[in-house]
Amino acid sequence: MSVQVKFRALLGVEQSEACCYVLEVDELTLLLDCGWCRRFDHEQIDALRRIMTSVDAVLLSHSSLSHIGALPLAVGVLGLDVPIYATLPVMRMGQMTLYDCVLERRKLGFDSYTLDDVDNTFDKFKQLKYSQDVVMSGKGKGVQITPFPAGHSIGGTVWRITKDTETILYAADFHHRRERHLSGSVLEALGKRDRPTLLICDSFGANYKSKNRKTR
């Protein structure tokens, strides 16, 4: 029996700086990142609100607001109660990012979520190491998720989602070049080895030209 794969973008298209996507693999529904723009526009949350009850798990790729900014709202206000998978650096730095966001923004009247919502959100985290396979259960029976280095930030992740012969790669904000503080992305190697059925990536840095070390 063939695997049914459906993908749609809630954010992260056209001029949106935030990343938030829905991936359905048969009966399993994954939320890929849960970002929010720095304007904290509540109109962007409407689409997220409509799919909350169908989400089975969340995969986070980076610790910036554009990847996790709406997560405490989803948990504390919209009632999201599912496992959230991320690497340890994304978990720790993401928590600090959201603390800073609440403390700084509430001076300007920000009340979309509280520090308690942030704490409750991170109670749901499942910490993974790179290349650590997780086999889903229940509606996700047969689906396996694995994090790999994205090269864009410390702990940043390219996610591989597989079921039977189908392979999906989710790579939001990746960087191939090795830097002094972190290795480059393994996306190219994964693509050659796994020949993915679906590749999900962004083009935010398409026009950026990296300077060599001598120039820097």
Buried (B, 14 or more C-beta within 10 A) or exposed (E): EEBEBEBEBBBBEEEBBBBBBBBBBBEBBBBBBBBBBEEBEEEBBEBBBEBBEEBBBBBBBBBBBBBBBBBBBBBBBBEBEBEBBBBEBBBBBBBEBBEEBBEEBEEEEBEBBBEEBBBBBBEBBEBBEBEEEBEBEEEBEBBBBBBBBBBBBBBBBBBBBBBEEBBBBBBBBBBEEEEEEBEBBBBEEBBEEBEBBBBBEEEEEEEEEEEEEEEE
